[in-house]
Amino acid sequence: MSRKLRLEGKKAAVTGASSGIGRASAINLAKAGCDVALIARDIDRLNETAAEIRKLGRQAVVITADITDGEAVRAAVETAVRELGCIDIFHCNAGIYLRCPAKDLRMDQIRKLMEVDFFGCLNCVYAVLPHMLQRGKGHIVTTCSMDGKKGVPPDAAYVAAKFAMNGFFQVMRQELRGTGVNISIIYPSRMDTPQIRHVDCPGITPKGDPDMVGRAVVRAVVRNKGEMMVPWFSCKLLVLAEAISYRLSEWLIRVNHLAGTENEEEAINEAK
Ligand SMILES: NC(=O)c1ccc[n+]([C@@H]2O[C@H](COP(=O)([O-])OP(=O)(O)OC[C@H]3O[C@@H](n4cnc5c(N)ncnc54)[C@H](OP(=O)(O)O)[C@@H]3O)[C@@H](O)[C@H]2O)c1
């Protein structure tokens, strides 16, 4: 059965749908037949995603919410359920990135990272999970990161948040077995989105098109995949290397310059 048929008429919600991977996920879910609630803070950019989805003939509901605000997230889920009728698929995707060596990090920066990337994601889970459990069906997808499998410098705070997310969702997936609610964890490598526009990546791991991740989200739901690495080969290689030895994986990161470099022009623009 085609993906389109499998997801035709399903109702999805995506956080961080105003940009990058979230936008790609929302559009790919719509291409597969879903109506989609789009959640983020920037209403103009959410409306741009909504316009793309409506062109595909699907319903798009724009909802502004900050995922660090539990009340706002609960209200966003209520609005999505009211407008769409239910939520079959929820993609917890919104997040921020911080590139800074651990020795230079401040505690407030680390707390903010955890607040958005980890606790913000959990705000979404606890807002939508009762709805799915009550219906006895649903699928929660989360955008983790390769950084949630293997820490790459200089991303200590971001890596900590993504490791936390990875652990939480791995356990939740096992606990929810038999409830009808499924969990998929997506581990993208570096993708060409505004989040890392100030990072130049080595030729061996060039930035990928966020659309790859959007397509992976659809595949993960249709095939009920517990986890998906995007792209598969380079991510799996690093995980396999670490399974053999820490030293080997850290050597691979070092010799291939996987940390990437700061693109000064973009960093200056960002600081303005
Ligand atoms: N790009 C990569 O290489 C890469 C690799 C692995 C994993 N990821 C993960 O993929 C996810 C999406 O990142 P991206 O690369 O697509 O970045 P992006 O283009 O910067 O998009 C981030 C999205 O998150 C939303 N967001 C940020 N803070 C929010 C908040 N407090 N409340 C609500 N929405 C918030 C933003 O929307 P508003 O600003 O409109 O609120 C935006 O839509 C993140 O979880 C990121 O960690 C990215």
The ligand as a Tripos MOL2 file, in Angstrom:
@<TRIPOS>MOLECULE
LIG
   48    52     1     0     0
SMALL
NO_CHARGES

@<TRIPOS>ATOM
      1 N1         19.8960   21.2310   11.3370 N.am      1 LIG1
      2 C1         20.5430   20.1800   11.7780 C.2       1 LIG1
      3 O1         21.6600   19.8990   11.3440 O.2       1 LIG1
      4 C2         19.9260   19.2700   12.8040 C.ar      1 LIG1
      5 C3         20.5320   18.0180   13.0190 C.ar      1 LIG1
      6 C4         19.9870   17.1760   13.9790 C.ar      1 LIG1
      7 C5         18.8620   17.5390   14.6790 C.ar      1 LIG1
      8 N2         18.3080   18.7730   14.4690 N.ar      1 LIG1
      9 C6         17.1140   19.1020   15.2530 C.3       1 LIG1
     10 O2         16.0480   19.3410   14.3740 O.3       1 LIG1
     11 C7         15.0950   20.1970   14.9900 C.3       1 LIG1
     12 C8         14.7480   21.3090   14.0270 C.3       1 LIG1
     13 O3         15.9120   22.0600   13.7690 O.3       1 LIG1
     14 P1         16.1850   22.8020   12.3840 P.3       1 LIG1
     15 O4         17.5420   22.4160   11.9570 O.co2     1 LIG1
     16 O5         15.0490   22.6240   11.4750 O.co2     1 LIG1
     17 O6         16.2900   24.2960   12.9240 O.3       1 LIG1
     18 P2         15.5270   25.6410   12.5230 P.3       1 LIG1
     19 O7         15.4110   25.7430   11.0600 O.co2     1 LIG1
     20 O8         16.2210   26.6870   13.3010 O.co2     1 LIG1
     21 O9         14.0750   25.3990   13.1340 O.3       1 LIG1
     22 C9         13.8630   25.3550   14.5130 C.3       1 LIG1
     23 C10        12.3770   25.4090   14.7340 C.3       1 LIG1
     24 O10        12.1220   25.3130   16.1390 O.3       1 LIG1
     25 C11        11.2220   26.3390   16.4990 C.3       1 LIG1
     26 N3         11.4500   26.7390   17.8690 N.ar      1 LIG1
     27 C12        12.6340   27.0610   18.4590 C.ar      1 LIG1
     28 N4         12.4350   27.4010   19.7510 N.ar      1 LIG1
     29 C13        11.1000   27.2780   19.9750 C.ar      1 LIG1
     30 C14        10.2850   27.4820   21.1090 C.ar      1 LIG1
     31 N5         10.7780   27.8830   22.2850 N.pl3     1 LIG1
     32 N6          8.9600   27.2740   20.9860 N.ar      1 LIG1
     33 C15         8.4260   26.8890   19.8100 C.ar      1 LIG1
     34 N7          9.1470   26.6660   18.7120 N.ar      1 LIG1
     35 C16        10.4810   26.8650   18.7970 C.ar      1 LIG1
     36 C17        11.4860   27.4680   15.5120 C.3       1 LIG1
     37 O11        10.3280   28.2460   15.3250 O.3       1 LIG1
     38 P3         10.0620   29.7300   15.8650 P.3       1 LIG1
     39 O12        11.3640   30.4320   15.9030 O.co2     1 LIG1
     40 O13         9.0800   30.2460   14.8750 O.co2     1 LIG1
     41 O14         9.4510   29.5130   17.1970 O.co2     1 LIG1
     42 C18        11.7690   26.6870   14.2490 C.3       1 LIG1
     43 O15        10.5670   26.3960   13.5800 O.3       1 LIG1
     44 C19        15.7330   20.6580   16.2930 C.3       1 LIG1
     45 O16        15.2550   19.8820   17.3640 O.3       1 LIG1
     46 C20        17.2050   20.3740   16.0580 C.3       1 LIG1
     47 O17        17.9020   20.1890   17.2600 O.3       1 LIG1
     48 C21        18.8070   19.6340   13.5470 C.ar      1 LIG1
@<TRIPOS>BOND
     1     1     2 1
     2     2     3 2
     3     2     4 1
     4     4     5 ar
     5     4    48 ar
     6     5     6 ar
     7     6     7 ar
     8     7     8 ar
     9     8     9 1
    10     8    48 ar
    11     9    10 1
    12     9    46 1
    13    10    11 1
    14    11    12 1
    15    11    44 1
    16    12    13 1
    17    13    14 1
    18    14    15 2
    19    14    16 1
    20    14    17 1
    21    17    18 1
    22    18    19 2
    23    18    20 1
    24    18    21 1
    25    21    22 1
    26    22    23 1
    27    23    24 1
    28    23    42 1
    29    24    25 1
    30    25    26 1
    31    25    36 1
    32    26    27 ar
    33    26    35 ar
    34    27    28 ar
    35    28    29 ar
    36    29    30 ar
    37    29    35 ar
    38    30    31 1
    39    30    32 ar
    40    32    33 ar
    41    33    34 ar
    42    34    35 ar
    43    36    37 1
    44    36    42 1
    45    37    38 1
    46    38    39 2
    47    38    40 1
    48    38    41 1
    49    42    43 1
    50    44    45 1
    51    44    46 1
    52    46    47 1
@<TRIPOS>SUBSTRUCTURE
     1 LIG1         1 GROUP 0 **** ****
